[in-house]
Amino acid sequence: MENSIVFYRLVKHNRVTRDDILKSRYGRFNYEIKNGTEEPMTYLADTIETAWQEISAHFGLIKPNPEVFKLYRITFKDLILEDLTNDEKLNKLGISEKELRADPVPPQCKDVAKKLRQEGFDGAFYRSVRNPKGRCLVLFIKNINDKMEIISSDDEWKDFIRQNL
């Protein structure tokens, strides 16, 4: 994709369909829309290192393994994205950097996601909670499937593992 942005998604190896690869069942910005259903979202990382740190936080102290996890390169363009690394924008949305990065996740994160969705944003960049140097991206995937391309990145994942074992 010409003039596109590239981010990464690391998932368990058995998630192979587009919906399985993209849909995040839990996350900092997930919220219910009605009758217990959630707005479909995905979380991406700016680097493989950030993706690994984010996912390994959920699975504990395990080694990166191509038999367990699969890496995807997500390329997209023409999305309307908010930048939640900007303090002025955070103030406007009624959330602080500390709240945005808190664990457990405060309800304000879900409120921010709802506001952004209502304002027409497709997602937002934010600082990685697990990698101080990294950025993550939450995407509201309901209306953007045709604006992204998902490519398996087995070679990049294996290179990362070789460099980090």
N, C-alpha and C positions, 0 to 999 in steps of 0.2 A: 504494500500500500504506500503510495507516494505521499510525502509530507505527513507521516504518521508517527504516533507515539508507541513505544514498546514497553510493556511491563510483563511481569512473570506471575504465574500461578503454579503452586506446588500442591499436589493432591495425592491421596492414596492411590496406588496403582490400579485399583479396580474401578475407578471412576473414569469411564471412557466415552460416554456420550456427551455431546455438547452441553446439555442441561446439567449432567452430573459434574462436569469439569467446572462449570461456571457457578452454579448455585452454592451459596454459603448458607448453611443451616443456622449458623450462629455468627455473631459478630458485633462489633462496636456500634454499628448503626442500624442493625436489624430492628424492625418494628412490625407490630401486627396492624393489618388494615381492616379486617373484619372477620368475624366468626373463627378466630384463631388462626387465620392464614396470614402469612407474612409477605411483605413486599419483596420480590426476588432481588437479591443483591449478590455481588461478587466482590471479593477483595483481592487486589493485585499488589505486587511489590516492584519497586524500581530496579532492584538487582536480585540475582539469585541468592546472594548472602542475606538480604533482607527477607526474601521469601522463606529461606531455611530457618532463620531466627524466629520469624513469626510462627511458622508451623511447628517447629520443635518445642516451642513454649507450651503448645497444647498436648504434645505427646511425651514430654519429659526428656530425660537425658538419653537420647538414642543417637546413633550415628546416621549420617545421610546414607541412604541405600536405594539403588535403582530398582531393587526387587520390591520395595515397600512404597516408594514415592515416585511420582512421575511429574516432570516439569513441562509446562507449556509456556510458550511465548505468545502473548496476546497483543496483537497490533490493532490499533484503532485510529480513526481520524474523524474530524467534524463533530466532536462531542462538545457539549457545553459543560465545563468543569469549574467548580469553585476551588479556590486555594485556601485551605484551612491552616496553612503555615503562616498566614498573615494575621498578626494580632488585631489589626483594625477590623478585618472581616469577622474574626472570632467575636470581638466586642459587639459588632452589629447583630450577630446571631445569638448573643446572650450566653456565650460559653467561654471559659478560659482555657488556655493551653493545658493547665494542670488538670482540669476536669476532662478535657478531651483525651488525655493520656492515662486517666485513672483506671485502676483495677481494684475492685470490680467496676464495671462500666456504669457510670451514672445515667439516670434517665435523660439528662440534657443531650446526650449524644443522639438518642433516638429522636428527640425533638428537633435537633439540627437537621437530621436526615429528612424528616417530614417537611420542614421549611424549605430545604433545598429542592426537594421533589416538587413541591407546590409552586416554587418560583421558576420551574422549568429546567433545572440543572439535571444533567445525566449522571453526575457523580461529583466527587471531591477528592483532592489531594490532601493528605495529612501526614504529619511526622510519624514514623514507625514507633510503636511503643517498645518494641524489642531491640531495634537497631538504631542507636542515637544518630547515626549518619544517614539512615535510610528514609525513604518516603513510601507511603502506601497510597492506594487509590481505592475508594469504594465506588462501585458503579451500580446504578439502578438499572438492572438489565432488561426490564420488561419491554422497553421500546428501542433498544440499541443493538439487537442481535445482527442486523444487517450492516452495522457500522464497525464490526470487528472481525478479525481473522484469528483463529486459534491454530497454532502449529506446535506439534510435539518437538521438544528440544532435548532429546536424549543425549546428544553429544555434549551440549553445554552442561547438562546435569552431571554426566560422567566426568567431565573436566573439573567441575567444581569439587566433586567428591575426591578425585585424585589429589587435588591441591590442598584439601582440608582434612585428610585422614592422617 
